[in-house]
């Protein structure tokens, strides 16, 4: 199994889901060797053998790749055609960062150019649109990976793939199961090296994350993975429909396996004393286009006109964080809006325990595992109909993400009518308790059987 996150070092639902899936497979007599870019030593490993790619010694040397001129990447080009087969990466300073918009990149690039002009003449060159890649003569004994989603993400994805390719020739396994685009090149490399079947697990696509401004390079990686995979696991029908609409995908490969929640998370609600008596409405997730934080704030402004004592808490980090702080000021709701930054582990449980209501207004949410976490802790929820989790939940209020009037009205209804809140909390917890990773593990094991594992 190839994954980019594993608790407690996670950025979102991907790591939580990977841990749950591993547990569910173990309950179904499947042994899991889980390879992450970097482990930190404090990960729970009772259900997996966790292997850090940064600790793998690569004793064999790769042949020196010839000097190559690589044409600019275009949307129709596959990842494998764009990159040389044998490649060692050198760190190059670049203004590009994951999930930048076109305008943000243009602004940053202009800053870099101005700085360069201040120190050295800028020489225009027609060949500047091509990239020259000349790798070092040999591969180091170890490949250093930081994990996470830093500025060198694409380079890390390729280095991770090289390590996994080497691992695939050294360890015994029956099937490759890779989670989200960061691990797709590694999954393909392992399949080529071993001849074993490849299962890809799509928790979110680039079109979910970025809407109508997808990163062409990430889309190409996803497309290559969809072409090469023997089976593609989608976390919902909504997730599968996004793939059908935006990618070239063989429908016969697609399988739907919804997420669940671990029993250890279905614990008695934490006894946390709130420092204030005001109602708390919670948004928890990455502050990005996909999660709809702007719709949350628009609804908050409407609620506060009726109930001025409500507190709206935005927990998370992301590229839209500065804009959302500014938007709260523009709406005149800054005094009632609190930005906590990124939370994880026990802090997530504490914020849920303090919340009177959880809202997930996602624009495009393949699943939405945070909703299950909230309901397991007796927090009534309002969720976007544009989410995979809405397919499996009955005891949550549902809205269209763009309908901020409806969202505001539902928030007010839950805050004004305690009987409705209590009913949703009890029924929601009971509904979530019926979901288990063991059941999901059985479904995944069946997919492994389909491909001959």
Secondary structure, 3 states (H helix, E strand, C coil): CECCCECCECCCHHHHHHHHHHHHHHHCCCCCEEEECCCCCCCCCCCCEEEEHHHCECCCCCCCCCCEEECCCCCCCCHHHHCCCCCCCCCCCCCCCCCCCHHHHHHHHHHHHHHHHHHCCCCCCHHHHCEEECCCCCCCCECCCCCCCCCCHHHHHHHHHHHHHHHCCCCCCCEEEEECHHHHHHHHHHHHHHCCEEEEEECCCHHHHHCCCCCHHHHHHHHHHHHHCCEEEECCHHHHHHHHHHCCCCHHHEEECCCCCCHHHCCCCCCCCCCCCCCEEEEECCCCHHHCHHHHHHHHHHHHHHCCCCEEEEECCCCCHHHHHHHHHHCCCHHHEEEEECCCCHHHHHHHHHCCEEEECCCCECCCHHHHHHHHCCCCEEEECCEHHHHCCCCCEEECCCCHHHHHHHHHHHHHCHHHHHHHHHHHHHHHHCCCHHHHHHHHHHHHHHCCC
